[in-house]
């Protein structure tokens, strides 16, 4: 669980940068946000493909992924599958939770999913 928390912490920092690169971003909450633990708290979900991140953020995502165990990533993906807004956003892009490599939740309940590009 500690590794999952670390992965989410790293993901929050990465997504914060990605969100700023795309638009004005609301401040992000502290890691371990209850948003991922309470699917009903998620209002919206946005999918950002890894390839659309600025190169510096891509390197950070890759570094975080190298430190994340397959079990922790699988647990994160299982959590994503329980969030209807996340599932719907991924399906709209022709993806599913298996594509998710990082996440962040802001204080308004907006979930950002960083996904591996579709093949």
LINLINUR-V924723 format. One record per residue. SS is DSSP state (H for helix, E for strand, C for the rest). D_CENTER is the distance of its C-alpha to the mean C-alpha in whole Angstrom. Layout:
ss=[SS/SS]
d_center=[D_CENTER/D_CENTER]
This chain:
ss=[C/H/H/H/H/H/H/H/H/H/H/H/H/H/H/H/H/H/H/H/H/H/C/C/C/C/C/E/C/C/C/C/C/H/H/H/H/C/H/H/H/C/C/E/E/E/E/E/E/H/H/H/C/C/H/H/H/H/H/H/H/H/H/H/H/H/C/C/C/H/H/H/H/H/H/H/H/H/H/H/H/C/C/H/H/H/H/H/H/H/H/H/C/C/C/C/H/H/H/E/E/E/E/E/E/E/C/C/C/E/E/E/E/E/E/C/C/C/C]
d_center=[17/17/15/12/12/13/10/8/10/10/6/7/10/9/7/10/12/11/11/15/16/15/17/18/15/15/15/12/14/14/12/13/12/14/12/10/14/15/14/17/15/12/14/12/9/9/8/9/10/11/14/14/13/16/17/17/13/13/16/13/10/13/15/12/12/16/16/13/16/16/16/13/11/13/13/9/10/13/11/9/12/14/12/15/13/10/12/14/12/11/15/16/15/17/14/13/10/12/10/7/7/4/1/5/8/11/14/15/13/11/7/5/3/5/8/11/14/16/19]
